[in-house]
């Protein structure tokens, strides 16, 4: 699921759009983004979309 969400985030979709596509709640996607940040070691000020776009 993480790869799928990473792909959707990389496309620049909002949490609500991703939640709608995955048929889950907004909170699930928000928590997924939080877990991704933690796994990748990203700080709050780093834009996760830009980070995912730059790391091919």
CHARMM-style PDB file with segment names, atoms N, HN, CA, C and O in Angstrom:
ATOM      1  N   UNK     1       0.829  -1.200   0.000  1.00  0.00      PROA
ATOM      2  CA  UNK     1       0.000   0.000   0.000  1.00  0.00      PROA
ATOM      3  C   UNK     1       0.864   1.251   0.000  1.00  0.00      PROA
ATOM      4  O   UNK     1       0.471   2.264  -0.579  1.00  0.00      PROA
ATOM      5  N   UNK     2       2.030   1.207   0.634  1.00  0.00      PROA
ATOM      6  HN  UNK     2       2.349   0.384   1.105  1.00  0.00      PROA
ATOM      7  CA  UNK     2       2.892   2.384   0.702  1.00  0.00      PROA
ATOM      8  C   UNK     2       3.344   2.838  -0.678  1.00  0.00      PROA
ATOM      9  O   UNK     2       3.366   4.036  -0.957  1.00  0.00      PROA
ATOM     10  N   UNK     3       3.704   1.901  -1.540  1.00  0.00      PROA
ATOM     11  HN  UNK     3       3.687   0.928  -1.313  1.00  0.00      PROA
ATOM     12  CA  UNK     3       4.141   2.274  -2.889  1.00  0.00      PROA
ATOM     13  C   UNK     3       3.014   2.936  -3.656  1.00  0.00      PROA
ATOM     14  O   UNK     3       3.234   3.911  -4.374  1.00  0.00      PROA
ATOM     15  N   UNK     4       1.821   2.415  -3.507  1.00  0.00      PROA
ATOM     16  HN  UNK     4       1.643   1.623  -2.923  1.00  0.00      PROA
ATOM     17  CA  UNK     4       0.662   2.972  -4.193  1.00  0.00      PROA
ATOM     18  C   UNK     4       0.396   4.396  -3.726  1.00  0.00      PROA
ATOM     19  O   UNK     4       0.179   5.293  -4.541  1.00  0.00      PROA
ATOM     20  N   UNK     5       0.415   4.598  -2.427  1.00  0.00      PROA
ATOM     21  HN  UNK     5       0.591   3.869  -1.766  1.00  0.00      PROA
ATOM     22  CA  UNK     5       0.174   5.933  -1.875  1.00  0.00      PROA
ATOM     23  C   UNK     5       1.297   6.879  -2.264  1.00  0.00      PROA
ATOM     24  O   UNK     5       1.039   8.047  -2.556  1.00  0.00      PROA
ATOM     25  N   UNK     6       2.545   6.399  -2.274  1.00  0.00      PROA
ATOM     26  HN  UNK     6       2.754   5.451  -2.037  1.00  0.00      PROA
ATOM     27  CA  UNK     6       3.670   7.227  -2.713  1.00  0.00      PROA
ATOM     28  C   UNK     6       3.451   7.708  -4.138  1.00  0.00      PROA
ATOM     29  O   UNK     6       3.696   8.873  -4.451  1.00  0.00      PROA
ATOM     30  N   UNK     7       2.992   6.817  -4.995  1.00  0.00      PROA
ATOM     31  HN  UNK     7       2.792   5.871  -4.741  1.00  0.00      PROA
ATOM     32  CA  UNK     7       2.729   7.182  -6.386  1.00  0.00      PROA
ATOM     33  C   UNK     7       1.661   8.240  -6.504  1.00  0.00      PROA
ATOM     34  O   UNK     7       1.799   9.181  -7.286  1.00  0.00      PROA
ATOM     35  N   UNK     8       0.593   8.098  -5.735  1.00  0.00      PROA
ATOM     36  HN  UNK     8       0.481   7.334  -5.100  1.00  0.00      PROA
ATOM     37  CA  UNK     8      -0.496   9.077  -5.780  1.00  0.00      PROA
ATOM     38  C   UNK     8      -0.061  10.419  -5.195  1.00  0.00      PROA
ATOM     39  O   UNK     8      -0.450  11.474  -5.696  1.00  0.00      PROA
ATOM     40  N   UNK     9       0.743  10.375  -4.139  1.00  0.00      PROA
ATOM     41  HN  UNK     9       1.059   9.518  -3.732  1.00  0.00      PROA
ATOM     42  CA  UNK     9       1.264  11.615  -3.556  1.00  0.00      PROA
ATOM     43  C   UNK     9       2.198  12.294  -4.549  1.00  0.00      PROA
ATOM     44  O   UNK     9       2.183  13.516  -4.701  1.00  0.00      PROA
ATOM     45  N   UNK    10       3.005  11.488  -5.218  1.00  0.00      PROA
ATOM     46  HN  UNK    10       3.017  10.496  -5.095  1.00  0.00      PROA
ATOM     47  CA  UNK    10       3.955  12.026  -6.200  1.00  0.00      PROA
ATOM     48  C   UNK    10       3.241  12.747  -7.341  1.00  0.00      PROA
ATOM     49  O   UNK    10       3.776  13.695  -7.916  1.00  0.00      PROA
ATOM     50  N   UNK    11       2.032  12.296  -7.663  1.00  0.00      PROA
ATOM     51  HN  UNK    11       1.597  11.526  -7.196  1.00  0.00      PROA
ATOM     52  CA  UNK    11       1.233  12.962  -8.688  1.00  0.00      PROA
ATOM     53  C   UNK    11       0.687  14.308  -8.214  1.00  0.00      PROA
ATOM     54  O   UNK    11       0.154  15.086  -9.006  1.00  0.00      PROA
ATOM     55  N   UNK    12       0.827  14.572  -6.918  1.00  0.00      PROA
ATOM     56  HN  UNK    12       1.260  13.940  -6.275  1.00  0.00      PROA
ATOM     57  CA  UNK    12       0.381  15.849  -6.373  1.00  0.00      PROA
ATOM     58  C   UNK    12      -1.069  15.850  -5.928  1.00  0.00      PROA
ATOM     59  O   UNK    12      -1.670  16.913  -5.771  1.00  0.00      PROA
ATOM     60  N   UNK    13      -1.638  14.672  -5.723  1.00  0.00      PROA
ATOM     61  HN  UNK    13      -1.151  13.808  -5.850  1.00  0.00      PROA
ATOM     62  CA  UNK    13      -3.027  14.586  -5.274  1.00  0.00      PROA
ATOM     63  C   UNK    13      -3.126  14.929  -3.792  1.00  0.00      PROA
ATOM     64  O   UNK    13      -2.211  14.655  -3.015  1.00  0.00      PROA
ATOM     65  N   UNK    14      -4.232  15.525  -3.418  1.00  0.00      PROA
ATOM     66  HN  UNK    14      -4.975  15.748  -4.049  1.00  0.00      PROA
ATOM     67  CA  UNK    14      -4.444  15.878  -2.010  1.00  0.00      PROA
ATOM     68  C   UNK    14      -4.830  14.634  -1.218  1.00  0.00      PROA
ATOM     69  O   UNK    14      -5.139  13.587  -1.787  1.00  0.00      PROA
ATOM     70  N   UNK    15      -4.805  14.768   0.093  1.00  0.00      PROA
ATOM     71  HN  UNK    15      -4.553  15.618   0.555  1.00  0.00      PROA
ATOM     72  CA  UNK    15      -5.195  13.651   0.954  1.00  0.00      PROA
ATOM     73  C   UNK    15      -6.623  13.202   0.659  1.00  0.00      PROA
ATOM     74  O   UNK    15      -6.906  12.005   0.620  1.00  0.00      PROA
ATOM     75  N   UNK    16      -7.511  14.155   0.454  1.00  0.00      PROA
ATOM     76  HN  UNK    16      -7.280  15.128   0.486  1.00  0.00      PROA
ATOM     77  CA  UNK    16      -8.913  13.822   0.184  1.00  0.00      PROA
ATOM     78  C   UNK    16      -9.067  13.102  -1.148  1.00  0.00      PROA
ATOM     79  O   UNK    16      -9.868  12.174  -1.262  1.00  0.00      PROA
ATOM     80  N   UNK    17      -8.313  13.519  -2.151  1.00  0.00      PROA
ATOM     81  HN  UNK    17      -7.663  14.273  -2.058  1.00  0.00      PROA
ATOM     82  CA  UNK    17      -8.378  12.858  -3.448  1.00  0.00      PROA
ATOM     83  C   UNK    17      -7.850  11.431  -3.364  1.00  0.00      PROA
ATOM     84  O   UNK    17      -8.435  10.512  -3.937  1.00  0.00      PROA
ATOM     85  N   UNK    18      -6.751  11.248  -2.654  1.00  0.00      PROA
ATOM     86  HN  UNK    18      -6.276  11.994  -2.188  1.00  0.00      PROA
ATOM     87  CA  UNK    18      -6.175   9.910  -2.490  1.00  0.00      PROA
ATOM     88  C   UNK    18      -7.145   9.025  -1.703  1.00  0.00      PROA
ATOM     89  O   UNK    18      -7.355   7.865  -2.056  1.00  0.00      PROA
ATOM     90  N   UNK    19      -7.723   9.566  -0.657  1.00  0.00      PROA
ATOM     91  HN  UNK    19      -7.552  10.508  -0.371  1.00  0.00      PROA
ATOM     92  CA  UNK    19      -8.679   8.807   0.157  1.00  0.00      PROA
ATOM     93  C   UNK    19      -9.877   8.370  -0.682  1.00  0.00      PROA
ATOM     94  O   UNK    19     -10.358   7.244  -0.555  1.00  0.00      PROA
ATOM     95  N   UNK    20     -10.343   9.256  -1.525  1.00  0.00      PROA
ATOM     96  HN  UNK    20      -9.952  10.170  -1.628  1.00  0.00      PROA
ATOM     97  CA  UNK    20     -11.475   8.936  -2.392  1.00  0.00      PROA
ATOM     98  C   UNK    20     -11.109   7.823  -3.379  1.00  0.00      PROA
ATOM     99  O   UNK    20     -11.906   6.913  -3.606  1.00  0.00      PROA
ATOM    100  N   UNK    21      -9.927   7.891  -3.958  1.00  0.00      PROA
ATOM    101  HN  UNK    21      -9.279   8.630  -3.774  1.00  0.00      PROA
ATOM    102  CA  UNK    21      -9.485   6.883  -4.918  1.00  0.00      PROA
ATOM    103  C   UNK    21      -9.273   5.524  -4.258  1.00  0.00      PROA
ATOM    104  O   UNK    21      -9.579   4.491  -4.852  1.00  0.00      PROA
ATOM    105  N   UNK    22      -8.754   5.522  -3.040  1.00  0.00      PROA
ATOM    106  HN  UNK    22      -8.505   6.362  -2.557  1.00  0.00      PROA
ATOM    107  CA  UNK    22      -8.457   4.280  -2.322  1.00  0.00      PROA
ATOM    108  C   UNK    22      -9.648   3.780  -1.522  1.00  0.00      PROA
ATOM    109  O   UNK    22      -9.607   2.690  -0.951  1.00  0.00      PROA
ATOM    110  N   UNK    23     -10.708   4.577  -1.480  1.00  0.00      PROA
ATOM    111  HN  UNK    23     -10.741   5.463  -1.943  1.00  0.00      PROA
ATOM    112  CA  UNK    23     -11.931   4.231  -0.748  1.00  0.00      PROA
ATOM    113  C   UNK    23     -11.652   4.009   0.747  1.00  0.00      PROA
ATOM    114  O   UNK    23     -12.127   3.049   1.355  1.00  0.00      PROA
ATOM    115  N   UNK    24     -10.867   4.929   1.310  1.00  0.00      PROA
ATOM    116  HN  UNK    24     -10.481   5.708   0.816  1.00  0.00      PROA
ATOM    117  CA  UNK    24     -10.570   4.924   2.741  1.00  0.00      PROA
ATOM    118  C   UNK    24     -10.829   6.323   3.282  1.00  0.00      PROA
ATOM    119  O   UNK    24     -11.102   7.250   2.519  1.00  0.00      PROA
ATOM    120  N   UNK    25     -10.742   6.471   4.588  1.00  0.00      PROA
ATOM    121  HN  UNK    25     -10.520   5.718   5.208  1.00  0.00      PROA
ATOM    122  CA  UNK    25     -10.984   7.785   5.177  1.00  0.00      PROA
ATOM    123  C   UNK    25      -9.770   8.703   5.012  1.00  0.00      PROA
ATOM    124  O   UNK    25      -8.649   8.250   4.781  1.00  0.00      PROA
ATOM    125  N   UNK    26     -10.024   9.967   5.137  1.00  0.00      PROA
ATOM    126  HN  UNK    26     -10.934  10.335   5.325  1.00  0.00      PROA
ATOM    127  CA  UNK    26      -8.992  10.997   5.055  1.00  0.00      PROA
ATOM    128  C   UNK    26      -7.909  10.767   6.102  1.00  0.00      PROA
ATOM    129  O   UNK    26      -6.727  10.979   5.834  1.00  0.00      PROA
ATOM    130  N   UNK    27      -8.311  10.333   7.298  1.00  0.00      PROA
ATOM    131  HN  UNK    27      -9.272  10.161   7.516  1.00  0.00      PROA
ATOM    132  CA  UNK    27      -7.373  10.122   8.394  1.00  0.00      PROA
ATOM    133  C   UNK    27      -6.377   9.014   8.083  1.00  0.00      PROA
ATOM    134  O   UNK    27      -5.223   9.087   8.504  1.00  0.00      PROA
ATOM    135  N   UNK    28      -6.808   7.985   7.351  1.00  0.00      PROA
ATOM    136  HN  UNK    28      -7.746   7.925   7.009  1.00  0.00      PROA
ATOM    137  CA  UNK    28      -5.908   6.880   6.985  1.00  0.00      PROA
ATOM    138  C   UNK    28      -4.777   7.402   6.105  1.00  0.00      PROA
ATOM    139  O   UNK    28      -3.621   7.027   6.295  1.00  0.00      PROA
ATOM    140  N   UNK    29      -5.099   8.258   5.150  1.00  0.00      PROA
ATOM    141  HN  UNK    29      -6.039   8.563   4.995  1.00  0.00      PROA
ATOM    142  CA  UNK    29      -4.083   8.811   4.248  1.00  0.00      PROA
ATOM    143  C   UNK    29      -3.169   9.758   5.007  1.00  0.00      PROA
ATOM    144  O   UNK    29      -1.958   9.768   4.786  1.00  0.00      PROA
ATOM    145  N   UNK    30      -3.736  10.541   5.887  1.00  0.00      PROA
ATOM    146  HN  UNK    30      -4.719  10.533   6.067  1.00  0.00      PROA
ATOM    147  CA  UNK    30      -2.928  11.451   6.701  1.00  0.00      PROA
ATOM    148  C   UNK    30      -1.927  10.668   7.549  1.00  0.00      PROA
ATOM    149  O   UNK    30      -0.769  11.067   7.678  1.00  0.00      PROA
ATOM    150  N   UNK    31      -2.372   9.567   8.118  1.00  0.00      PROA
ATOM    151  HN  UNK    31      -3.313   9.243   8.013  1.00  0.00      PROA
ATOM    152  CA  UNK    31      -1.491   8.727   8.922  1.00  0.00      PROA
ATOM    153  C   UNK    31      -0.437   8.054   8.042  1.00  0.00      PROA
ATOM    154  O   UNK    31       0.708   7.889   8.462  1.00  0.00      PROA
ATOM    155  N   UNK    32      -0.817   7.669   6.832  1.00  0.00      PROA
ATOM    156  HN  UNK    32      -1.747   7.803   6.491  1.00  0.00      PROA
ATOM    157  CA  UNK    32       0.137   7.059   5.899  1.00  0.00      PROA
ATOM    158  C   UNK    32       1.243   8.044   5.544  1.00  0.00      PROA
ATOM    159  O   UNK    32       2.417   7.677   5.495  1.00  0.00      PROA
ATOM    160  N   UNK    33       0.866   9.296   5.298  1.00  0.00      PROA
ATOM    161  HN  UNK    33      -0.088   9.594   5.338  1.00  0.00      PROA
ATOM    162  CA  UNK    33       1.874  10.323   5.010  1.00  0.00      PROA
ATOM    163  C   UNK    33       2.808  10.503   6.199  1.00  0.00      PROA
ATOM    164  O   UNK    33       4.017  10.658   6.029  1.00  0.00      PROA
ATOM    165  N   UNK    34       2.249  10.482   7.391  1.00  0.00      PROA
ATOM    166  HN  UNK    34       1.266  10.356   7.530  1.00  0.00      PROA
ATOM    167  CA  UNK    34       3.058  10.611   8.608  1.00  0.00      PROA
ATOM    168  C   UNK    34       4.058   9.464   8.708  1.00  0.00      PROA
ATOM    169  O   UNK    34       5.235   9.682   8.994  1.00  0.00      PROA
ATOM    170  N   UNK    35       3.583   8.234   8.472  1.00  0.00      PROA
ATOM    171  HN  UNK    35       2.627   8.057   8.241  1.00  0.00      PROA
ATOM    172  CA  UNK    35       4.463   7.069   8.539  1.00  0.00      PROA
ATOM    173  C   UNK    35       5.540   7.125   7.472  1.00  0.00      PROA
ATOM    174  O   UNK    35       6.685   6.752   7.726  1.00  0.00      PROA
ATOM    175  N   UNK    36       5.185   7.590   6.274  1.00  0.00      PROA
ATOM    176  HN  UNK    36       4.255   7.893   6.068  1.00  0.00      PROA
ATOM    177  CA  UNK    36       6.170   7.727   5.202  1.00  0.00      PROA
ATOM    178  C   UNK    36       7.260   8.719   5.593  1.00  0.00      PROA
ATOM    179  O   UNK    36       8.447   8.463   5.389  1.00  0.00      PROA
ATOM    180  N   UNK    37       6.849   9.847   6.152  1.00  0.00      PROA
ATOM    181  HN  UNK    37       5.885  10.054   6.318  1.00  0.00      PROA
ATOM    182  CA  UNK    37       7.825  10.846   6.599  1.00  0.00      PROA
ATOM    183  C   UNK    37       8.775  10.245   7.626  1.00  0.00      PROA
ATOM    184  O   UNK    37       9.984  10.471   7.580  1.00  0.00      PROA
ATOM    185  N   UNK    38       8.212   9.478   8.552  1.00  0.00      PROA
ATOM    186  HN  UNK    38       7.230   9.294   8.590  1.00  0.00      PROA
ATOM    187  CA  UNK    38       9.011   8.875   9.608  1.00  0.00      PROA
ATOM    188  C   UNK    38       9.991   7.854   9.023  1.00  0.00      PROA
ATOM    189  O   UNK    38      11.161   7.830   9.407  1.00  0.00      PROA
ATOM    190  N   UNK    39       9.519   7.006   8.091  1.00  0.00      PROA
ATOM    191  HN  UNK    39       8.570   7.025   7.779  1.00  0.00      PROA
ATOM    192  CA  UNK    39      10.382   6.000   7.467  1.00  0.00      PROA
ATOM    193  C   UNK    39      11.494   6.640   6.644  1.00  0.00      PROA
ATOM    194  O   UNK    39      12.623   6.150   6.630  1.00  0.00      PROA
ATOM    195  N   UNK    40      11.172   7.740   5.958  1.00  0.00      PROA
ATOM    196  HN  UNK    40      10.255   8.139   5.970  1.00  0.00      PROA
ATOM    197  CA  UNK    40      12.145   8.404   5.102  1.00  0.00      PROA
ATOM    198  C   UNK    40      13.024   9.381   5.876  1.00  0.00      PROA
ATOM    199  O   UNK    40      14.009   9.887   5.338  1.00  0.00      PROA
ATOM    200  N   UNK    41      12.682   9.648   7.117  1.00  0.00      PROA
ATOM    201  HN  UNK    41      11.882   9.237   7.554  1.00  0.00      PROA
ATOM    202  CA  UNK    41      13.467  10.568   7.937  1.00  0.00      PROA
ATOM    203  C   UNK    41      13.312  12.017   7.518  1.00  0.00      PROA
ATOM    204  O   UNK    41      14.251  12.803   7.640  1.00  0.00      PROA
ATOM    205  N   UNK    42      12.132  12.377   7.024  1.00  0.00      PROA
ATOM    206  HN  UNK    42      11.369  11.738   6.925  1.00  0.00      PROA
ATOM    207  CA  UNK    42      11.888  13.749   6.573  1.00  0.00      PROA
ATOM    208  C   UNK    42      11.396  14.614   7.718  1.00  0.00      PROA
ATOM    209  O   UNK    42      10.625  14.167   8.567  1.00  0.00      PROA
ATOM    210  N   UNK    43      11.850  15.853   7.729  1.00  0.00      PROA
ATOM    211  HN  UNK    43      12.477  16.216   7.040  1.00  0.00      PROA
ATOM    212  CA  UNK    43      11.385  16.808   8.728  1.00  0.00      PROA
ATOM    213  C   UNK    43      10.110  17.469   8.216  1.00  0.00      PROA
ATOM    214  O   UNK    43       9.762  17.348   7.042  1.00  0.00      PROA
ATOM    215  N   UNK    44       9.423  18.167   9.110  1.00  0.00      PROA
ATOM    216  HN  UNK    44       9.706  18.266  10.064  1.00  0.00      PROA
ATOM    217  CA  UNK    44       8.151  18.813   8.780  1.00  0.00      PROA
ATOM    218  C   UNK    44       8.263  19.816   7.631  1.00  0.00      PROA
ATOM    219  O   UNK    44       7.352  19.929   6.812  1.00  0.00      PROA
ATOM    220  N   UNK    45       9.381  20.541   7.572  1.00  0.00      PROA
ATOM    221  HN  UNK    45      10.122  20.449   8.238  1.00  0.00      PROA
ATOM    222  CA  UNK    45       9.514  21.595   6.572  1.00  0.00      PROA
ATOM    223  C   UNK    45       9.801  21.070   5.164  1.00  0.00      PROA
ATOM    224  O   UNK    45       9.724  21.829   4.198  1.00  0.00      PROA
ATOM    225  N   UNK    46      10.127  19.795   5.039  1.00  0.00      PROA
ATOM    226  HN  UNK    46      10.189  19.179   5.824  1.00  0.00      PROA
ATOM    227  CA  UNK    46      10.409  19.209   3.727  1.00  0.00      PROA
ATOM    228  C   UNK    46       9.091  18.839   3.054  1.00  0.00      PROA
ATOM    229  O   UNK    46       8.251  18.151   3.635  1.00  0.00      PROA
ATOM    230  N   UNK    47       8.927  19.308   1.823  1.00  0.00      PROA
ATOM    231  HN  UNK    47       9.609  19.867   1.351  1.00  0.00      PROA
ATOM    232  CA  UNK    47       7.724  19.004   1.050  1.00  0.00      PROA
ATOM    233  C   UNK    47       7.827  17.573   0.535  1.00  0.00      PROA
ATOM    234  O   UNK    47       8.717  17.254  -0.253  1.00  0.00      PROA
ATOM    235  N   UNK    48       6.918  16.715   0.979  1.00  0.00      PROA
ATOM    236  HN  UNK    48       6.195  16.973   1.619  1.00  0.00      PROA
ATOM    237  CA  UNK    48       6.987  15.296   0.631  1.00  0.00      PROA
ATOM    238  C   UNK    48       6.756  15.064  -0.868  1.00  0.00      PROA
ATOM    239  O   UNK    48       7.329  14.144  -1.451  1.00  0.00      PROA
ATOM    240  N   UNK    49       5.919  15.898  -1.484  1.00  0.00      PROA
ATOM    241  HN  UNK    49       5.453  16.645  -1.011  1.00  0.00      PROA
ATOM    242  CA  UNK    49       5.666  15.763  -2.935  1.00  0.00      PROA
ATOM    243  C   UNK    49       6.934  16.054  -3.712  1.00  0.00      PROA
ATOM    244  O   UNK    49       7.313  15.288  -4.598  1.00  0.00      PROA
ATOM    245  N   UNK    50       7.593  17.156  -3.386  1.00  0.00      PROA
ATOM    246  HN  UNK    50       7.286  17.778  -2.667  1.00  0.00      PROA
ATOM    247  CA  UNK    50       8.840  17.509  -4.069  1.00  0.00      PROA
ATOM    248  C   UNK    50       9.930  16.469  -3.808  1.00  0.00      PROA
ATOM    249  O   UNK    50      10.706  16.142  -4.706  1.00  0.00      PROA
ATOM    250  N   UNK    51       9.988  15.958  -2.598  1.00  0.00      PROA
ATOM    251  HN  UNK    51       9.357  16.224  -1.869  1.00  0.00      PROA
ATOM    252  CA  UNK    51      10.973  14.940  -2.277  1.00  0.00      PROA
ATOM    253  C   UNK    51      10.757  13.681  -3.112  1.00  0.00      PROA
ATOM    254  O   UNK    51      11.713  13.124  -3.651  1.00  0.00      PROA
ATOM    255  N   UNK    52       9.513  13.232  -3.221  1.00  0.00      PROA
ATOM    256  HN  UNK    52       8.736  13.685  -2.783  1.00  0.00      PROA
ATOM    257  CA  UNK    52       9.209  12.036  -4.000  1.00  0.00      PROA
ATOM    258  C   UNK    52       9.457  12.256  -5.496  1.00  0.00      PROA
ATOM    259  O   UNK    52       9.884  11.336  -6.194  1.00  0.00      PROA
ATOM    260  N   UNK    53       9.193  13.460  -5.985  1.00  0.00      PROA
ATOM    261  HN  UNK    53       8.845  14.207  -5.418  1.00  0.00      PROA
ATOM    262  CA  UNK    53       9.438  13.761  -7.400  1.00  0.00      PROA
ATOM    263  C   UNK    53      10.929  13.776  -7.717  1.00  0.00      PROA
ATOM    264  O   UNK    53      11.341  13.382  -8.808  1.00  0.00      PROA
ATOM    265  N   UNK    54      11.737  14.231  -6.758  1.00  0.00      PROA
ATOM    266  HN  UNK    54      11.402  14.550  -5.871  1.00  0.00      PROA
ATOM    267  CA  UNK    54      13.171  14.353  -7.006  1.00  0.00      PROA
ATOM    268  C   UNK    54      13.917  13.029  -6.842  1.00  0.00      PROA
ATOM    269  O   UNK    54      15.013  12.870  -7.378  1.00  0.00      PROA
ATOM    270  N   UNK    55      13.342  12.088  -6.115  1.00  0.00      PROA
ATOM    271  HN  UNK    55      12.451  12.217  -5.680  1.00  0.00      PROA
ATOM    272  CA  UNK    55      14.015  10.806  -5.887  1.00  0.00      PROA
ATOM    273  C   UNK    55      13.445   9.743  -6.832  1.00  0.00      PROA
ATOM    274  O   UNK    55      12.466   9.069  -6.514  1.00  0.00      PROA
ATOM    275  N   UNK    56      14.068   9.615  -7.975  1.00  0.00      PROA
ATOM    276  HN  UNK    56      14.863  10.163  -8.233  1.00  0.00      PROA
ATOM    277  CA  UNK    56      13.579   8.657  -8.974  1.00  0.00      PROA
ATOM    278  C   UNK    56      14.173   7.323  -8.819  1.00  0.00      PROA
ATOM    279  OT1 UNK    56      13.857   6.414  -9.587  1.00  0.00      PROA
TER     280      UNK     56
END
